[in-house]
């Protein structure tokens, strides 16, 4: 139980760090304050947290981007569905941390080649993971097998997966929204008056 608690803390800390990275990306690449983004994305995040499904949150996220953040319809209609399919930051974080957890639990030392393989398979696994609750569990066995870890350990984390799934789905949809905002700004299509408005 203590080991699982450490796993939960590690995943939450990594997701929190990634959450602030999105703000830094908006600040650096879009040259805008990330504060309106963080404020206006809260409703979308609450839907993602409650449903644990990026696809169920998609229409809400697109609506919020267009109406409350001034993102153009063209970019949000193209980038958000694409992001929901292939841009799952929270899932990649979760797969990587779980793989390290299993390696430590079984006392298996990972080499630098194993770490490179983990990076590759976690990225591919996050791209292929379905936008449904606990979809990443399907790809967990692929990640573990790629570095020679036993897949039997997946059963250990099933009890805590649902809670962590809520958090990583929130990170996934936040990342999709942040990237869409940045791309829209880079193309000069973003309505900054709407973005900075209080509504």
KELONU-844730 format. One record per residue: residue in one letter; x, y, z of N, C-alpha, C, CB in turn; chain. Coordinates in steps of 0.2 Angstrom, whole numbers. Each point is the difference from the previous one (the first is absolute). Glycine has a CB too. Example, Ala and Ser with C-alpha at 12.3 -4.5 7.8 and 13.67 -1.06 7.14 Angstrom:
# residues 2
R segu   n_X   n_Y   n_Z  ca_X  ca_Y  ca_Z   c_X   c_Y   c_Z  cb_X  cb_Y  cb_Z balum
R    A    66   -28    39    -4     6     0     4     6     0    -9    -6     6     A
R    S     7    11   -10     4     6     1    -4     5     3     6    -3   -10     A
//
This chain:
# residues 199
R segu   n_X   n_Y   n_Z  ca_X  ca_Y  ca_Z   c_X   c_Y   c_Z  cb_X  cb_Y  cb_Z balum
R    X     4    -6     0    -4     6     0     4     6     0    -9    -6     6     A
R    X    15     6    -2     4     6     0     4     1    -7     2    -2    12     A
R    X    -1    -4   -15     3     1    -7    -5     3    -5     8   -10     3     A
R    X   -14     8    -2    -5     3    -5    -1     7     2    -6   -11    -1     A
R    X     6    13     7    -1     7     2     6     4    -3    -6    -3    11     A
R    X    12     1   -11     5     3    -3    -1     1    -8     8    -5     9     A
R    X   -10     0   -12    -2     0    -7    -5     5    -1     2   -12    -1     A
R    X    -7    13     5    -5     5    -1     3     7     0    -9    -8     5     A
R    X    13     9     0     3     6     1     5     2    -5    -1    -2    12     A
R    X     4    -3   -15     5     1    -6    -4     2    -6     8    -8     5     A
R    X   -14     5    -6    -4     1    -6    -3     7     1    -2   -12    -2     A
R    X     0    14     7    -4     6     2     5     6    -1    -8    -6     8     A
R    X    14     5    -5     6     5    -1     2     1    -7     4    -3    12     A
R    X    -3    -2   -16     2     0    -7    -6     4    -4     7   -11     1     A
R    X   -13     9     1    -6     4    -4     0     7     2    -6   -11     0     A
R    X     7    13     6     0     7     2     5     4    -3    -4    -4    11     A
R    X    10     0   -12     6     4    -3    -2     1    -7     8    -6     7     A
R    X   -11     1   -11    -2     0    -7    -5     6     0     2   -12    -2     A
R    X    -7    13     6    -5     5     0     3     7     0    -7    -8     7     A
R    X    13     9    -3     3     6     0     4     1    -7     0     0    13     A
R    X     3    -5   -15     3     0    -7    -4     3    -5     7   -10     3     A
R    X   -13     8    -3    -5     3    -5     0     7     0    -7   -10     1     A
R    X     7    13     5    -1     7     1     7     3    -2    -7    -1    10     A
R    X    12    -2    -9     7     3    -2     0     0    -8     6    -4    10     A
R    X    -9    -1   -13     0    -1    -7    -4     6    -3     1   -12     0     A
R    X    -7    14     3    -4     5    -2     4     7     0   -11    -7     4     A
R    X    14     7     2     4     6     1     6     1    -5    -3    -1    12     A
R    X     6    -4   -13     6     0    -5    -2     0    -7     7    -6     9     A
R    X   -11     2   -11    -1    -1    -7    -6     5    -3     4   -12     1     A
R    X    -9    13     3    -6     4    -2     2     7     3    -8    -9     0     A
R    X    12    10     4     2     7     3    -6     3     3     9     1    -8     A
R    X   -13    -5    12    -6     2     3     0    -2     8    -6     0   -11     A
R    X     2     3    15     0    -2     7    -4    -6     0     0    11     4     A
R    X     2   -17    -1    -4    -6     1    -6     0     5    11    -5    -3     A
R    X   -11    11     7    -5     0     5    -7     0    -3     8     7     7     A
R    X   -10    -4   -12    -7     0    -3    -1    -8    -2     0    12    -4     A
R    X     5   -15     1    -1    -7    -2    -1    -4     6     8     2   -10     A
R    X    -5    -2    15    -1    -4     6    -7     1     3    13     1     2     A
R    X   -15     6    -2    -6     1     3    -6    -2    -5     5    10     5     A
R    X    -4   -10   -11    -6    -1    -5     0    -8    -1     1    12    -5     A
R    X     4   -15     6     0    -8    -2    -3    -4     6    11     2    -7     A
R    X   -12     1    13    -3    -3     6    -6    -5    -2     5     9     7     A
R    X   -10    -6   -10    -6    -3    -2     2    -7    -4    -7    11     1     A
R    X    11   -10    -6     2    -6    -4     3    -5     4     1     8   -10     A
R    X     4    -6    14     3    -4     5    -4    -4     4    10     8     0     A
R    X   -16    -5     3    -4    -3     4    -4    -6    -3    -1    11     6     A
R    X    -1   -10   -13    -3    -5    -4     5    -6    -1    -7     9    -6     A
R    X    13    -7     4     5    -5    -1     1    -4     7     6     7    -9     A
R    X    -5    -4    14     1    -3     7    -6    -5     1     7    10     4     A
R    X   -13    -8    -5    -6    -3     2    -1    -6    -4    -5    10     4     A
R    X     7   -10   -11    -2    -5    -5     6    -5    -1    -8     8    -5     A
R    X    14    -5     6     6    -4    -1     1    -2    -8     0    -4    12     A
R    X    -3     8   -16     0    -1    -7     1     6    -4    -8    -9     2     A
R    X    13     9    -6     2     6    -4    -5     1    -5    12    -2     2     A
R    X   -15    -3    -5    -5     0    -6    -6     3     3     5   -10    -6     A
R    X    -7     8    12    -6     3     3     0     7     1    -2   -11     5     A
R    X     8    14    -4     2     7     2     1     4    -6     5    -4    11     A
R    X    -4     1   -17     2     3    -6    -5     6    -2     5   -11    -3     A
R    X   -11    10     3    -5     5    -3     0     6     5    -7    -9    -5     A
R    X     7     7    12     1     6     5     6     4    -1    -7    -7     8     A
R    X    13     3    -9     6     4     0     0     4    -7     6    -9     6     A
R    X    -8     7   -11     0     4    -6    -5     6     0     2   -10    -6     A
R    X    -8     9    10    -4     6     1     3     5     4   -10    -8    -1     A
R    X    13     6     7     4     4     4     5     4    -3    -3    -7     9     A
R    X     7     4   -13     6     3    -4    -3     5    -4     7   -10     0     A
R    X   -12     9    -4    -3     5    -5    -3     6     3    -2   -10    -8     A
R    X    -3     8    13    -4     5     3     3     4     6    -9    -7    -3     A
R    X    14     4     7     3     4     6     7     2    -1    -8    -7     7     A
R    X    11     3   -12     8     2    -1     1     3    -7     3    -9     8     A
R    X    -8     9   -12     1     4    -7     4    -4    -5     0    10     7     A
R    X     0   -17    -6     4    -4    -5    -5    -1    -6     6    -6     9     A
R    X    -3     6   -15    -4     0    -6    -3    -7    -1     8     8    -5     A
R    X   -14    -8     2    -3    -6    -1     4    -5    -4   -11     6     0     A
R    X    14    -4    -5     4    -4    -5     5    -4     4    -1     8    -9     A
R    X     5    -4    13     6    -4     4    -3    -4     5     7     9    -2     A
R    X   -12    -7     6    -3    -4     5    -3    -7    -2    -1    11     7     A
R    X    -2   -10   -13    -4    -6    -3     5    -5    -3   -10     8    -2     A
R    X    16    -5     0     5    -5    -3     5    -3     6    -1     6   -11     A
R    X     3    -1    15     6    -2     5    -3    -4     6     6    10    -4     A
R    X   -12    -8     6    -2    -4     6    -2    -7    -1    -4    11     4     A
R    X     0   -13    -9    -1    -7    -1     7    -4    -1   -11     3    -5     A
R    X    16     1     1     6    -3    -1     4    -1     6     0     5   -11     A
R    X     0     0    16     3    -1     6    -3    -5     5     3    12    -1     A
R    X    -9   -13     1    -4    -5     4     2    -7    -2    -9     8     1     A
R    X    11    -9    -8     2    -6    -2     8    -2     1    -9     1    -9     A
R    X    13     4     8     7    -1     0     4     4     6    -1    -3   -12     A
R    X    -2     8    15     4     4     5    -2    -2     7     2     9    -9     A
R    X     0   -14    12    -2    -2     7     6     0     4    -9    -7    -4     A
R    X    11    13     7     5     2     4     0    -4     7     1    11    -6     A
R    X    -7   -11     9    -2    -3     6     1    -7     0    -7     9     3     A
R    X     5   -12    -9     1    -8    -1     7    -2     0   -11     0    -6     A
R    X    15     4     2     7    -1    -1     4     0     7    -1     5   -12     A
R    X    -1     0    16     3     1     6    -2    -6     5    -1    12    -1     A
R    X    -5   -14     1    -2    -6     4     3    -6    -2   -11     6     1     A
R    X    11    -8    -8     3    -6    -2     8     0     2    -8    -1   -10     A
R    X    11     6     9     7     0     2     2    -1     7     1     8    -9     A
R    X    -5    -4    14     1    -1     7    -2    -7     2    -3    12     1     A
R    X    -3   -15    -4    -2    -6     2     6    -6    -2   -12     4    -1     A
R    X    15    -3    -4     5    -4    -3     6     0     5    -3     2   -12     A
R    X     5     4    15     5     1     5    -2    -3     6     4    10    -5     A
R    X   -10   -10     7    -3    -2     6     1    -8     0    -8     9     1     A
R    X     6   -12    -7     0    -7     0     8    -3     0   -11     0    -7     A
R    X    15     4     4     7    -2     0     3     0     7     1     5   -12     A
R    X    -3     0    16     2     0     7    -3    -5     4     2    12    -1     A
R    X    -8   -13     0    -4    -5     4     3    -7    -1   -10     7    -1     A
R    X    12    -9    -5     3    -6    -2     7     0     1    -9    -2    -8     A
R    X    13     7     9     7     0     1     4     0    -6    -2    -5    11     A
R    X    -1     7   -17     3     0    -6     4     6    -2    -9    -8    -4     A
R    X    15     8     3     4     6    -2    -1     1    -8     8    -2    10     A
R    X   -10     8   -11    -1     2    -7     6     4    -3   -12     1     2     A
R    X    14    -3    -8     6     3    -3    -2     6    -4     5   -11    -1     A
R    X     0    15    -2    -2     6    -3    -4    -2    -7    11     5     5     A
R    X    -9   -11    -7    -4    -2    -6    -8    -1     2    11    -6    -5     A
R    X   -12     3    11    -6    -1     2    -4     6     1     4   -10     6     A
R    X    -1    15    -3    -3     7     0    -2     3    -6     7     2    10     A
R    X    -2    -3   -15    -2     3    -7    -6    -4    -3    12     3    -2     A
R    X   -12   -10     3    -6    -4    -2    -6     3     4     7   -10    -3     A
R    X    -7    11     9    -6     3     4    -2     6    -3     4    -5    10     A
R    X     0    10   -12    -2     6    -3    -4    -1    -6    10     6     5     A
R    X    -7   -11    -9    -3    -1    -7    -7    -3     1    11    -2    -5     A
R    X   -11    -4    10    -7    -3     0    -5     4     4     7   -11     0     A
R    X    -5    15     5    -5     4     4    -3     5    -5     7    -2    11     A
R    X    -2     5   -15    -3     5    -5    -5    -4    -5    11     7     1     A
R    X    -9   -12    -4    -4    -4    -4    -7    -2     3    10    -4    -6     A
R    X    -9     1    12    -6    -2     4    -5     6     1     8    -9     6     A
R    X    -5    14    -4    -4     6     1    -4     2    -6     8     4     9     A
R    X    -4    -4   -15    -4     1    -6    -5    -4    -2    11     4    -4     A
R    X   -10   -11     5    -5    -5    -1    -6    -1     5     9    -5    -7     A
R    X    -8     8    13    -4    -1     5    -7     3    -2     9     0     9     A
R    X   -14    -4    -7    -7     2    -2    -2     6     5    -3   -11    -5     A
R    X    -1    15     3    -3     6     4    -6    -2     4     4     8    -8     A
R    X    -3   -14    11    -5    -3     5     3    -1     6    -6    -6    -9     A
R    X     2     5    15     3    -1     6     4    -6     1   -10     5     4     A
R    X    16    -4    -1     5    -6     1     2    -3    -7    -5    -2    11     A
R    X     5     6   -16     3    -2    -7     7    -2     0    -9     7    -5     A
R    X    13    -3     9     7    -1     0     2    -7     3     1    12     1     A
R    X    -5   -15     3     1    -7     3     2    -5    -6    -7     3    10     A
R    X     3    -2   -15     1    -5    -6     7     1    -3   -12     1    -3     A
R    X    15     5     4     7     0    -3     5    -1     5    -4     8    -8     A
R    X     2    -8    14     5    -2     6     4    -6    -1    -7     6     8     A
R    X     4   -11   -11     4    -6    -1     5     0    -5   -10    -6     3     A
R    X     8    10    -9     5     2    -5     6     3     3    -9     1    -8     A
R    X     8     4    12     6     4     3     4    -5     5    -7    11    -1     A
R    X     4   -15     5     3    -4     4     4    -5    -3    -8     2     8     A
R    X     5    -5   -13     4    -5    -4     6     2    -4   -11    -6    -1     A
R    X    10    12    -1     6     3    -4     6     1     4    -8     6    -6     A
R    X     8    -6    12     6     0     5     1    -6     4    -1    13     0     A
R    X    -3   -18    -2     1    -6     4    -3    -1     7    10    -1    -7     A
R    X   -15     5     8    -3     0     7    -7    -4    -1     5    11     3     A
R    X    -6   -15     3    -6    -4     0    -6     3     0     6    -8     6     A
R    X   -11     6   -11    -6     4     0    -5    -2     5     1     0   -12     A
R    X     0    -5    16    -4    -2     6    -1     6     5     4   -12    -2     A
R    X     1    16     2    -1     6     5    -5     5    -2    12    -2     2     A
R    X   -15     1    -8    -5     5    -1    -6     0     5     3    -1   -12     A
R    X    -5    -5    14    -5    -1     5     1     4     6    -2   -11    -4     A
R    X     8    12     6     2     4     6    -3     7     0    10    -7     1     A
R    X   -10    10    -7    -2     7    -1    -7     1    -2    12     3    -3     A
R    X   -16    -8     2    -6     1    -3    -5     3     6     2   -10    -7     A
R    X     0     9    13    -4     3     5     0     8     0     2   -11     7     A
R    X     4    13    -9     1     8     1     0     3    -7     7    -2    10     A
R    X    -8    -2   -15     0     3    -7    -6     4    -2     6   -10    -3     A
R    X   -11     9     6    -6     4    -2     1     8     3    -7   -10     1     A
R    X    10    10     5     1     7     3     5     4    -4    -3    -5    11     A
R    X     9     1   -13     5     3    -4    -2     2    -7     8    -6     7     A
R    X   -13     2    -9    -3     1    -7    -3     6    -1    -2   -12    -1     A
R    X    -2    14     7    -3     7     0     5     5    -1    -9    -5     7     A
R    X    14     5    -3     6     5    -1     3     0    -6     2    -1    12     A
R    X     0    -4   -15     4     0    -6    -5     2    -6     8    -9     4     A
R    X   -14     7    -4    -5     3    -5     0     7     0    -7   -10     1     A
R    X     7    13     5     0     7     1     6     3    -3    -7    -1    10     A
R    X    13    -2    -9     6     3    -3     0    -1    -8     6    -3    11     A
R    X    -9    -3   -13    -1    -1    -7    -4     6    -4     1   -12     2     A
R    X    -6    13     1    -5     5    -3     3     7     0   -10    -7     2     A
R    X    13     9     4     4     6     1     5     1    -5    -3     0    12     A
R    X     7    -5   -13     6     0    -5    -3     1    -7     7    -7     7     A
R    X   -12     4    -9    -3     1    -7    -3     7    -1    -3   -12     0     A
R    X     0    15     6    -2     7    -1     5     5     0   -10    -4     6     A
R    X    15     3    -2     6     4     0     4     0    -7     1    -2    12     A
R    X     0    -3   -15     3    -1    -6    -4     4    -6     5   -11     4     A
R    X   -12     9    -3    -5     4    -5     1     7     0    -8   -10     1     A
R    X     8    13     5     0     7     2     7     3    -3    -7    -2    10     A
R    X    12    -2    -9     7     2    -2     0     1    -8     6    -5    10     A
R    X    -8    -1   -13     0     0    -7    -5     6    -3     2   -13     0     A
R    X    -7    14     3    -5     5    -3     3     7     1   -10    -7     3     A
R    X    14     8     2     3     6     1     6     1    -5    -3     0    12     A
R    X     6    -5   -13     6     0    -5    -2     2    -7     6    -8     7     A
R    X   -13     6    -9    -2     1    -6    -4     7    -1    -1   -13    -1     A
R    X     1    16     7    -3     7     0    -8     0     0    10     4    -6     A
R    X   -13   -10     8    -7    -1    -1    -3     1     7     1    -8    -9     A
R    X     3     8    15    -3     1     6    -3     7     2     8    -9     4     A
R    X   -14     9    -2    -3     6     2     2     2     8   -10    -2    -8     A
R    X    15     6     8     3     1     7    -5     4     5    12     0    -6     A
R    X   -16     4     3    -5     4     4    -5    -5     4     1     9    -9     A
R    X    -3   -15     5    -4    -5     3     5    -4     5    -8    -1   -10     A
R    X    14     0     9     4    -4     4     1     4     7     6    -5   -10     A
R    X    -5    11     9     2     4     7    -7     3     3    11     3    -5     A
R    X   -17    -4     2    -6     2     3    -1    -4     6    -5     3   -11     A
R    X     1     0    16    -1    -3     6    -6    -6     0     4    11     5     A
R    X    -8   -11   -11    -5    -5     0     2    -7    -3    -7    10    -2     A
//
